[in-house]
Amino acid sequence: MFLYEKGRYYQLDDHGKLVAEVTFRKTKDLVYALDHTWVDPSLRGQGIAKKLVDQVVLHAKNEGMKIDPVCPYALKLFESDSSYHDIWYKK
């Protein structure tokens, strides 16, 4: 389960240590820049980064926003998966 605070979704381990996060910020009306994803090396390869991006996508859809995938990981994901094309803000 991911936690949320303004501009980010994140995950903590059982000791309260940050182990994964995605950050986003409003850049213009109706656009969020998804600018950072990070997953602790011990958790990589489990699809956590994609799940974090999907949280931001759901958040944006619920608010009628588009996403500018500034983060290299998010951009690659948006480019390779057509299910993101409806939410993708292209300049």
C-alpha positions as CSV (number, residue, x, y, z in Angstrom):
1,M,0.0,0.0,0.0
2,F,1.3,3.4,-0.9
3,L,1.0,6.5,1.2
4,Y,0.2,9.9,-0.2
5,E,1.1,13.5,0.7
6,K,0.7,16.5,-1.6
7,G,2.8,15.9,-4.7
8,R,4.0,12.4,-3.9
9,Y,3.1,8.7,-3.4
10,Y,5.6,6.7,-1.4
11,Q,6.2,3.4,0.5
12,L,7.9,2.8,3.8
13,D,9.4,-0.4,5.1
14,D,8.4,-1.9,8.4
15,H,11.0,0.3,10.1
16,G,9.6,3.5,8.6
17,K,12.4,3.9,6.1
18,L,11.5,5.3,2.6
19,V,11.8,2.5,0.0
20,A,10.0,3.9,-3.0
21,E,8.5,7.1,-4.2
22,V,7.1,9.1,-7.1
23,T,6.8,12.8,-7.2
24,F,4.7,15.2,-9.3
25,R,3.9,18.9,-9.4
26,K,1.4,21.0,-11.1
27,T,3.1,22.9,-13.9
28,K,0.1,24.6,-15.6
29,D,-3.6,24.3,-15.6
30,L,-4.6,20.7,-15.9
31,V,-1.0,19.4,-16.2
32,Y,1.1,17.5,-13.7
33,A,4.8,17.0,-14.4
34,L,5.7,13.5,-13.1
35,D,9.3,14.4,-12.3
36,H,10.8,11.6,-10.2
37,T,10.5,7.9,-9.5
38,W,12.8,6.0,-7.1
39,V,12.8,2.4,-5.8
40,D,15.3,1.0,-3.3
41,P,17.6,-1.4,-5.0
42,S,16.5,-4.2,-2.8
43,L,12.9,-3.9,-4.3
44,R,13.7,-3.3,-7.9
45,G,12.3,-5.7,-10.5
46,Q,9.0,-6.1,-8.7
47,G,7.0,-3.6,-10.6
48,I,6.8,-1.1,-7.8
49,A,7.8,1.9,-9.9
50,K,5.1,1.2,-12.4
51,K,2.6,0.9,-9.6
52,L,3.7,4.3,-8.2
53,V,3.3,5.8,-11.7
54,D,-0.2,4.2,-11.9
55,Q,-1.1,5.9,-8.7
56,V,-0.3,9.3,-10.1
57,V,-2.2,8.4,-13.3
58,L,-5.3,7.5,-11.3
59,H,-4.9,10.7,-9.2
60,A,-4.6,12.8,-12.4
61,K,-7.6,11.2,-14.0
62,N,-9.7,11.8,-10.9
63,E,-8.8,15.4,-11.1
64,G,-9.2,15.8,-14.8
65,M,-5.5,16.4,-15.3
66,K,-2.9,15.3,-17.9
67,I,0.6,14.1,-17.2
68,D,3.9,15.3,-18.6
69,P,6.2,12.4,-17.9
70,V,9.5,14.4,-17.3
71,C,11.1,11.5,-15.4
72,P,13.0,9.2,-17.7
73,Y,11.4,6.1,-16.3
74,A,7.9,7.5,-16.6
75,L,8.6,8.8,-20.2
76,K,9.8,5.3,-21.2
77,L,6.7,3.8,-19.7
78,F,4.4,6.2,-21.4
79,E,6.2,5.6,-24.8
80,S,6.0,1.8,-24.5
81,D,2.4,1.4,-23.2
82,S,-0.5,2.8,-25.2
83,S,-2.8,2.7,-22.1
84,Y,-1.1,5.9,-21.0
85,H,-1.7,7.8,-24.2
86,D,-5.0,9.3,-23.1
87,I,-3.5,10.9,-20.0
88,W,-0.2,12.0,-21.7
89,Y,0.3,15.7,-22.1
90,K,2.4,16.2,-25.2
91,K,3.8,19.7,-25.7
